[in-house]
Amino acid sequence: AVVAMSKRAHTSAFRALGVNPGVDAYEGCVQTAYWAQALARHAVPAAEALHDLVTWREVSKSNAFMTFCFGASFFTIWVKLKVVLVVACFVALRHPVLWKPV
C-alpha cells in the first residue's frame, strides 16, 4: 500500500536524509569542484610529461626513464626501507634550503 505524505513531511524527510540539500550545500559543492579543478591543473604538465615518457615520444628521455626505473628496482631490492627513510629525514631536517622559509 502506498502511504501519502504531506508536502512538508516529504520535504523534511528528504532534508533529514540529505537528499534535498539547501543552497549552502550546493555552493559548497561548487566551490569544492572549482578547487579540485584548479588543483588538477597543476598536475597536467607532470601527467603529460609522464605520458610522453611511457609512450616513447622522445626516445632519449624514455630510455633514461627506463634506466632510472631499472636502477630504482634494484635499489629497492637491496636497500632497506628504514635506511631510505632515515636518509630522507636527515636531508629534510638538515638541508639548508629548508632551514628558513623563502
Distance bins in CASP14 RR format, pairs under 12 A and 6 or more apart:
PFRMAT RR
TARGET T0000
AUTHOR 0000-0000-0000
RMODE 2
METHOD distances of the structure
MODEL  1
3 9 0 0 0 0 0 1 0 0 0 0 0
3 10 0 0 0 0 0 1 0 0 0 0 0
3 13 0 0 0 0 0 1 0 0 0 0 0
4 10 0 0 0 0 1 0 0 0 0 0 0
5 11 0 0 0 0 1 0 0 0 0 0 0
5 12 0 0 0 0 1 0 0 0 0 0 0
5 13 1 0 0 1 0 0 0 0 0 0 0
5 14 0 0 0 0 0 1 0 0 0 0 0
6 12 0 0 0 0 1 0 0 0 0 0 0
6 13 0 0 0 0 0 1 0 0 0 0 0
7 13 0 0 0 0 0 1 0 0 0 0 0
7 14 0 0 0 0 0 1 0 0 0 0 0
7 20 0 0 0 0 0 1 0 0 0 0 0
8 14 0 0 0 0 0 1 0 0 0 0 0
8 15 0 0 0 0 0 1 0 0 0 0 0
9 15 0 0 0 0 0 1 0 0 0 0 0
9 16 0 0 0 0 0 1 0 0 0 0 0
10 16 0 0 0 0 0 1 0 0 0 0 0
10 17 0 0 0 0 0 1 0 0 0 0 0
10 19 0 0 0 0 0 1 0 0 0 0 0
10 20 0 0 0 0 1 0 0 0 0 0 0
11 17 0 0 0 0 0 1 0 0 0 0 0
11 18 0 0 0 0 0 1 0 0 0 0 0
11 19 0 0 0 0 1 0 0 0 0 0 0
11 20 1 0 0 1 0 0 0 0 0 0 0
11 21 0 0 0 0 0 1 0 0 0 0 0
11 22 0 0 0 0 0 1 0 0 0 0 0
12 18 0 0 0 0 0 1 0 0 0 0 0
12 19 0 0 0 0 0 1 0 0 0 0 0
12 20 0 0 0 0 1 0 0 0 0 0 0
13 19 0 0 0 0 1 0 0 0 0 0 0
13 20 0 0 0 0 1 0 0 0 0 0 0
14 20 1 0 1 0 0 0 0 0 0 0 0
14 21 0 0 0 0 1 0 0 0 0 0 0
14 22 0 0 0 0 0 1 0 0 0 0 0
15 21 1 0 0 1 0 0 0 0 0 0 0
15 22 1 0 0 1 0 0 0 0 0 0 0
15 25 0 0 0 0 0 1 0 0 0 0 0
18 25 0 0 0 0 1 0 0 0 0 0 0
18 26 0 0 0 0 0 1 0 0 0 0 0
19 25 0 0 0 0 0 1 0 0 0 0 0
20 26 0 0 0 0 0 1 0 0 0 0 0
21 27 0 0 0 0 1 0 0 0 0 0 0
21 28 0 0 0 0 1 0 0 0 0 0 0
21 29 0 0 0 0 1 0 0 0 0 0 0
21 30 0 0 0 0 0 1 0 0 0 0 0
22 28 0 0 0 0 0 1 0 0 0 0 0
22 29 0 0 0 0 0 1 0 0 0 0 0
23 29 0 0 0 0 0 1 0 0 0 0 0
23 30 0 0 0 0 0 1 0 0 0 0 0
24 30 0 0 0 0 0 1 0 0 0 0 0
24 31 0 0 0 0 0 1 0 0 0 0 0
25 31 0 0 0 0 0 1 0 0 0 0 0
25 32 0 0 0 0 0 1 0 0 0 0 0
26 32 0 0 0 0 0 1 0 0 0 0 0
26 33 0 0 0 0 0 1 0 0 0 0 0
27 33 0 0 0 0 0 1 0 0 0 0 0
27 34 0 0 0 0 0 1 0 0 0 0 0
28 34 0 0 0 0 1 0 0 0 0 0 0
28 35 0 0 0 0 1 0 0 0 0 0 0
28 36 0 0 0 0 0 1 0 0 0 0 0
29 35 0 0 0 0 0 1 0 0 0 0 0
29 36 0 0 0 0 0 1 0 0 0 0 0
30 36 0 0 0 0 0 1 0 0 0 0 0
30 37 0 0 0 0 0 1 0 0 0 0 0
31 37 0 0 0 0 0 1 0 0 0 0 0
31 38 0 0 0 0 0 1 0 0 0 0 0
32 38 0 0 0 0 0 1 0 0 0 0 0
32 39 0 0 0 0 0 1 0 0 0 0 0
33 39 0 0 0 0 0 1 0 0 0 0 0
33 40 0 0 0 0 0 1 0 0 0 0 0
34 40 0 0 0 0 0 1 0 0 0 0 0
34 41 0 0 0 0 0 1 0 0 0 0 0
35 41 0 0 0 0 0 1 0 0 0 0 0
35 42 0 0 0 0 0 1 0 0 0 0 0
36 42 0 0 0 0 0 1 0 0 0 0 0
36 43 0 0 0 0 0 1 0 0 0 0 0
37 43 0 0 0 0 0 1 0 0 0 0 0
37 44 0 0 0 0 0 1 0 0 0 0 0
38 44 0 0 0 0 0 1 0 0 0 0 0
40 46 0 0 0 0 0 1 0 0 0 0 0
40 47 0 0 0 0 1 0 0 0 0 0 0
41 47 0 0 0 0 0 1 0 0 0 0 0
41 48 0 0 0 0 0 1 0 0 0 0 0
43 49 0 0 0 0 0 1 0 0 0 0 0
43 50 0 0 0 0 1 0 0 0 0 0 0
43 51 0 0 0 0 0 1 0 0 0 0 0
44 50 0 0 0 0 0 1 0 0 0 0 0
44 51 0 0 0 0 0 1 0 0 0 0 0
45 51 0 0 0 0 0 1 0 0 0 0 0
45 52 0 0 0 0 0 1 0 0 0 0 0
46 52 0 0 0 0 0 1 0 0 0 0 0
46 53 0 0 0 0 0 1 0 0 0 0 0
47 53 0 0 0 0 0 1 0 0 0 0 0
47 54 0 0 0 0 0 1 0 0 0 0 0
48 54 0 0 0 0 0 1 0 0 0 0 0
48 55 0 0 0 0 0 1 0 0 0 0 0
48 57 0 0 0 0 0 1 0 0 0 0 0
49 55 0 0 0 0 0 1 0 0 0 0 0
49 57 0 0 0 0 1 0 0 0 0 0 0
49 58 0 0 0 0 1 0 0 0 0 0 0
49 61 0 0 0 0 1 0 0 0 0 0 0
49 62 0 0 0 0 0 1 0 0 0 0 0
49 65 0 0 0 0 1 0 0 0 0 0 0
50 57 0 0 0 0 0 1 0 0 0 0 0
50 61 0 0 0 0 0 1 0 0 0 0 0
50 62 0 0 0 0 0 1 0 0 0 0 0
50 65 0 0 0 0 1 0 0 0 0 0 0
50 69 0 0 0 0 0 1 0 0 0 0 0
51 57 0 0 0 0 1 0 0 0 0 0 0
51 58 0 0 0 0 0 1 0 0 0 0 0
51 61 0 0 0 0 0 1 0 0 0 0 0
51 62 0 0 0 0 0 1 0 0 0 0 0
51 65 0 0 0 0 0 1 0 0 0 0 0
52 58 1 0 0 1 0 0 0 0 0 0 0
52 59 0 0 0 0 0 1 0 0 0 0 0
52 60 0 0 0 0 0 1 0 0 0 0 0
52 61 1 0 0 1 0 0 0 0 0 0 0
52 62 1 0 0 1 0 0 0 0 0 0 0
52 65 0 0 0 0 1 0 0 0 0 0 0
53 59 0 0 0 0 0 1 0 0 0 0 0
53 60 0 0 0 0 0 1 0 0 0 0 0
53 61 1 0 0 1 0 0 0 0 0 0 0
53 62 1 0 1 0 0 0 0 0 0 0 0
53 63 0 0 0 0 1 0 0 0 0 0 0
53 64 0 0 0 0 1 0 0 0 0 0 0
53 65 1 0 1 0 0 0 0 0 0 0 0
53 66 0 0 0 0 1 0 0 0 0 0 0
53 67 0 0 0 0 0 1 0 0 0 0 0
53 68 0 0 0 0 1 0 0 0 0 0 0
53 69 0 0 0 0 1 0 0 0 0 0 0
54 61 0 0 0 0 0 1 0 0 0 0 0
54 62 1 0 0 1 0 0 0 0 0 0 0
54 65 1 0 0 1 0 0 0 0 0 0 0
54 66 0 0 0 0 1 0 0 0 0 0 0
54 69 0 0 0 0 0 1 0 0 0 0 0
55 61 0 0 0 0 0 1 0 0 0 0 0
55 62 0 0 0 0 1 0 0 0 0 0 0
55 65 0 0 0 0 0 1 0 0 0 0 0
56 62 1 0 1 0 0 0 0 0 0 0 0
56 63 0 0 0 0 1 0 0 0 0 0 0
56 64 0 0 0 0 0 1 0 0 0 0 0
56 65 0 0 0 0 1 0 0 0 0 0 0
56 66 0 0 0 0 1 0 0 0 0 0 0
57 65 0 0 0 0 0 1 0 0 0 0 0
58 64 0 0 0 0 1 0 0 0 0 0 0
58 65 0 0 0 0 1 0 0 0 0 0 0
59 65 0 0 0 0 0 1 0 0 0 0 0
59 66 0 0 0 0 0 1 0 0 0 0 0
60 66 0 0 0 0 0 1 0 0 0 0 0
60 67 0 0 0 0 0 1 0 0 0 0 0
61 67 0 0 0 0 0 1 0 0 0 0 0
61 68 0 0 0 0 0 1 0 0 0 0 0
62 68 0 0 0 0 0 1 0 0 0 0 0
62 69 0 0 0 0 0 1 0 0 0 0 0
63 69 0 0 0 0 0 1 0 0 0 0 0
63 70 0 0 0 0 0 1 0 0 0 0 0
64 70 0 0 0 0 0 1 0 0 0 0 0
64 71 0 0 0 0 0 1 0 0 0 0 0
65 71 0 0 0 0 0 1 0 0 0 0 0
65 72 0 0 0 0 0 1 0 0 0 0 0
66 72 0 0 0 0 0 1 0 0 0 0 0
66 73 0 0 0 0 0 1 0 0 0 0 0
67 73 0 0 0 0 0 1 0 0 0 0 0
67 74 0 0 0 0 0 1 0 0 0 0 0
68 74 0 0 0 0 0 1 0 0 0 0 0
68 75 0 0 0 0 0 1 0 0 0 0 0
69 75 0 0 0 0 0 1 0 0 0 0 0
69 76 0 0 0 0 0 1 0 0 0 0 0
70 76 0 0 0 0 0 1 0 0 0 0 0
70 77 0 0 0 0 0 1 0 0 0 0 0
71 77 0 0 0 0 1 0 0 0 0 0 0
71 78 0 0 0 0 0 1 0 0 0 0 0
71 79 0 0 0 0 0 1 0 0 0 0 0
72 78 0 0 0 0 0 1 0 0 0 0 0
72 79 0 0 0 0 0 1 0 0 0 0 0
72 84 0 0 0 0 0 1 0 0 0 0 0
73 79 0 0 0 0 0 1 0 0 0 0 0
75 81 0 0 0 0 0 1 0 0 0 0 0
75 83 0 0 0 0 0 1 0 0 0 0 0
75 84 0 0 0 0 1 0 0 0 0 0 0
75 87 0 0 0 0 0 1 0 0 0 0 0
76 83 0 0 0 0 0 1 0 0 0 0 0
76 84 0 0 0 0 1 0 0 0 0 0 0
78 84 0 0 0 0 0 1 0 0 0 0 0
79 85 0 0 0 0 0 1 0 0 0 0 0
79 86 0 0 0 0 0 1 0 0 0 0 0
79 87 0 0 0 0 1 0 0 0 0 0 0
80 86 0 0 0 0 1 0 0 0 0 0 0
80 87 0 0 0 0 0 1 0 0 0 0 0
81 87 0 0 0 0 0 1 0 0 0 0 0
81 88 0 0 0 0 0 1 0 0 0 0 0
82 88 0 0 0 0 0 1 0 0 0 0 0
82 89 0 0 0 0 0 1 0 0 0 0 0
83 89 0 0 0 0 0 1 0 0 0 0 0
83 90 0 0 0 0 0 1 0 0 0 0 0
84 90 0 0 0 0 0 1 0 0 0 0 0
84 91 0 0 0 0 0 1 0 0 0 0 0
85 91 0 0 0 0 0 1 0 0 0 0 0
85 92 0 0 0 0 0 1 0 0 0 0 0
86 92 0 0 0 0 0 1 0 0 0 0 0
86 93 0 0 0 0 0 1 0 0 0 0 0
86 94 0 0 0 0 0 1 0 0 0 0 0
87 93 0 0 0 0 0 1 0 0 0 0 0
87 94 0 0 0 0 0 1 0 0 0 0 0
87 95 0 0 0 0 0 1 0 0 0 0 0
88 94 0 0 0 0 0 1 0 0 0 0 0
88 95 0 0 0 0 0 1 0 0 0 0 0
89 95 0 0 0 0 0 1 0 0 0 0 0
89 98 0 0 0 0 0 1 0 0 0 0 0
90 98 0 0 0 0 0 1 0 0 0 0 0
91 97 0 0 0 0 1 0 0 0 0 0 0
91 98 0 0 0 0 1 0 0 0 0 0 0
92 98 1 0 0 1 0 0 0 0 0 0 0
92 99 0 0 0 0 0 1 0 0 0 0 0
93 99 0 0 0 0 1 0 0 0 0 0 0
96 102 0 0 0 0 0 1 0 0 0 0 0
END
